[in-house]
Amino acid sequence: MDTDATQGLWGTWHRVDPTALVPAALPPKRQSGPVFSGTHIDPIHGVSTVDAAITYLSGFGRVTRREAIATPAIKRARDLICSLAQSPLVMRDETGADVTRAYNRTDWTLLLQPEVKRAPINTWADVLEDLLFEKFARLRVTDLAWHGRPAHVTRMKPGSYTRDDLRGGYWVNVPGKDADWVPEEQVIEIESPNDAILDAGAGAIRALSLISAAGLNAVSGVPPQDYFESTDPNVDPFESDEEAKEFLDSWAAARRARSTAFIPSGVKYQTNGFDPKQLQLVELRTEAIAEIGRLTGIDAEDLGVSTTSRTYFNAQDRRRAMLDFTFGPYRRAIEDRLSMEDIAPPGYSVRFDTREFSRADDATQATTDAALVYADIVTRDEIRAERGLGPLPKTTTAQEVSAS
């Protein structure tokens, strides 16, 4: 290993072997195994309001990611928050100038290609999803650049590893093999300032799932509540509880197999139904989705709930509000972590380039561009570069003609 010290953009560094990512002594390995188990959810009865349902269902602990993502409102919220990954990450110097193109291709590939053979948008979308659902996102360093900082990483999927605080690292499960030991020095940990919605939003997610299930039951012909009673109030049609249970089990099996099940003599089938308005469960569903909106910081209208009164915002104002209040905590968590000196060069910072996301309409943008050029804040070629256009062709002035 070459230990000659060099002073440059990245400070004083020592040339390192990019494969030198294994510590000298590893703790004993252990067998792979499941890290998290699923949560069993029992049905509830007698809950009449969404608020009561959320309070009750929160007591069952966290929901699984699969359970959450199967809820359309959560899936939409996840997709909106992960859309921040469409904005590229750039490196800026002390003046705020974008130096990504100047340095990243030769000095640092982490922003342009964090995972080998994988588009950056997928990597950062996964990181945002982990921050939303789990509060923590962890990236395992797989390669170092010449200055000793991370060049490539792989995402550590939640549930595939276990933290070992005693040894200071992680056991990563490998199917069919012993678990890999990864010291914490080889892991980039990003922490969200918000709580994990799989914990904080467990009650709201389960409540919305139950409301959706009730709607599906109504469509398939299953009543909200049903029961049997004896045709003769003085005669018990069953000699024991076991006989009654056997009857109910056989009837339920027949009901699941067919749209209509046979009811024998001696008992009468009764149902308590909803009126058409209640059957649609519109109000309950709207309230439950609004809870998801409050949980994720997303406007309920973006989740499919019609809002009749609001303060006027145009599209650009709404997008800027999303950048500040919805994306803001996750955006800053990623930017601040990647700007730390164990990753970025001293004095430099990493930021999401959100100009395209918050761009105004064409007429407003053209007026703004003209004013910036007139005030000599930017040049015409800089404006054209932002629009994906090449520089204007050079024109020959009268002075240049006379001089020739």
MODA-V346227 format. One line per field, one symbol per residue. burial: 1 if it has 16 or more other ideal C-beta (glycine too) atoms within 10 Angstrom, else 0. A space follows every 50 residues. Layout:
burial->???
//
This chain:
burial->00000000110010010000100000000001000000001000000001 00110011000111101110101101110111011011111100000011 00110011111011100001001111111111111111111101111111 11111101011111000011111000001011100111010101011100 11111111111101100100000000010000000011000000001000 10000000000000001000000000000010011111111110111111 01101000000000000010011001101110110011100011100111 11010011000000000010000000000000100000000000000000 0000
//
